Amino acid sequence: MRALGCVLAALALTTAAPAPAEAPETAPGGSAPARVEFPAHVSFEHEGRPYELHVTGLAVRRFAIFKVYEMAHYTDAPAGLSGAALLEAVLSDRVAKQVTMQFTRDIGGERISKALVRSVERNADQETLRDAAPAMSMFADAVREDVRSGQRFTVRWLPGGITLCVLDGKQVLALRDRAFARALWSMWFGDHAVVDRDALLGTDVADSR
């Protein structure tokens, strides 16, 4: 649990499939090229139900001048959705979502634990933060160990408020809390997201409103 917590905290610093997708040639702000490849589709089962998700976009998380991780976002929302409609679906409990990250540097757990709390608080609304407080408190207490470069970490948000965490192919945590899942996703898709959310969605949200 402690090791998992540290990996999830790093997110704030912030299933074989064909046709791998590459992260953008240039990260937001004109930074160095991304190098990690991600599949265009992912498939998995949970409690006997199969899921087939398609990639929406890719992004790079940076802290100051350092690249922390590269990531891909997937969903089973209708492929025709775009802009604000896609963002609304991604932040709802109606569709299945997944983020897959590959870390690109070693990071101390204490530092990233504090960054996690700040990033969630900047993006989740007060009602969501209040409802998610018990799960977030338990989660934050577990975030104390270091994360290593090269680790691949997957987080899934399935309908019903189910959050599944998979580290290097092994499921290490399962929670059922809608508020917590939404608060966690807000780090990447809130108004002050830690990555370029338009790149992660593959659409321009502002132009569609």
N, C-alpha and C positions, 0 to 999 in steps of 0.2 A: 504494500500500500504506500509506504514511504517513497519507494523508487518511482511508482506511478505518479505520485503527487508532484515530484520534482519535474517530471517530464511535462505534465499538464501546465505547471507554472511557467515553464519556458514558452508556452504558447503566447503568453501575455507580453513578453519582451517584444513583446512582440505583439478467388477473385482474380485469376488471370484474365487478361482482356487484350484484344488486338489494338493496333494503332496507337502506340504510346504518344502522349502529348508532352511537349517540352515547355518549361516555364519561359516567360517572355525573354526575348533577346536582351532587353534592357529593363531593369527593375524600375519602379516608380522613382522619379527624380533624376533619371539618367545615370543610375549607379551601374556597377559591374554586371556583366551577363550572368543569367542563371544557368545552371548546369544539370539539375536533376530532371529526370524523365518520369512521367506519371502515365498510367494507362488511361485511355479514353473512356473506358467503362469499368465498373467493378460489380461483382456479384457475390452474395453471401446469403446465409440463412440465419434466422433467429426464431427460436421457439417453433420450428417447423415451417416457417413462412419464408419463401425465397424473395430476395430483393435484387433488382437490376437498376443500377444508377448510372447516369451519364455525367461526364465532366461539364461544369459550367465555366470554369476559368482557373487561372493559376496566379500566384502572387509570391512575393519575397518579403519576409519580415526582417527589418533592419533595426539595430539599436545604435544610434550615432552613425559611425562609418562602417560598422560591422554587420555582416549578414548573419542572422541567427538561424533561420530555417527557410526552406522553400516549401510551398504547399499547393495542393489542389483541392477544389471543392466539387462535390458530386451531389446529385439529387435525382429523385424519380418524378419530380414535378414535370408537367407537360413541356415538351421541348419548345413549343411555340411561345411560352411566356418570356417576357423580357422587361427590362426597366423596373419601374416601381412594382409592377405585378409580380415579377420574379422575386424581388427583395421581400415583399410581403409574404410570399409562400415560404421562402427560406427561413424567415423568422417566426413561422407558425408551426403548430404541432401537427399539421395535416399531412405533410409529406415527409418521406425519409431523406435524410441528409448524411453526408460524410465529409470530413476533412482528413486529408492525409498529409503529414508533414515529414520532412527529412531534415534533421538538424545538421548544421554546417560548422558548429564550433562547440567546445566544452563551456558550460556555464555553471556558476555556483548556485546551489539551491536556495540559499538565504536571499540572495539578490533577486532571483526571479520570482520567489514567493511574494515579495512585496510588490513587484511589478504586476503580478497577476491581479491582486486586489485593486490596485489603482486603475488598471485597464478596464476591468469589469465595472467599477464604480463610475467611470467616465462615460460608459456606453449604455448600461442598463437603466431603465427608469426606476423611480423610487419604489413603486409598487412591486415590480419584479424583484428588486434587491431585498425588499422586506420579506416577500414570500420565499425567496431562495436562501435566506440567511442561515437556517440550520444546516442545509447541505453545503453551502459555501464555507461555513465555519469548519465543518468536518474536513472538507476538502483542503482548506488552507492549512489546517494543522498537520496534514500529511505531506505538505510540500516543504521538504527540508534537505533533500539530497541533490547531488549534481546530475546534470544531463551531459551526455557525451556526444561528440560529433559522429555522424553516420547513423544514429538511431532513427528508425522510421516509426512514427506513431500515428495511429488512426483513432478518431473519435467519431462515433455515429449517434445521431439523434433520430430516433424512430418514433412514429406516432404513439401517443400514450405517455409522452414525457420520458421515454426510455433513452438513457445515455449509456453507450457501450464504449469502453476504452480498450484498445488493442495495441500492445507494445511488441514490435518485432514478430508479429504473427500470433501472439498469445493474448487471449482476452484476460485482462487483469482487473477490470472493474465494471460493474453494472449498477446503475441507479435508475430510479423512477421518480422524477421530479420535474415537472414542466417548467417551473420558474427557473430552476437551476440550468436546465438545458438552454432556455432562451437567453439567460444571462451570459452563459458561456459563449453562445453563438454571437452575441452582441459585440464581443471583442473584435470579430472579423467583419461584422456587417452593420454595426452601429454608426451613428453620425461622426464618431471620433475613432473609427476602426484603426487597429494597429497595422493593417495592410491596406493596399488599394482595393477597396471593396468592388469597384467597378470592374477591375481586372479579374477579381475572383468570381464575380457573377458573369463576366463576359458580356456586359451591357452597361450602358450609361444610365444610371438611375436619375440623375438630375434632369437630363433632357426629356425624360418621359413623364415628369410630374406636371 
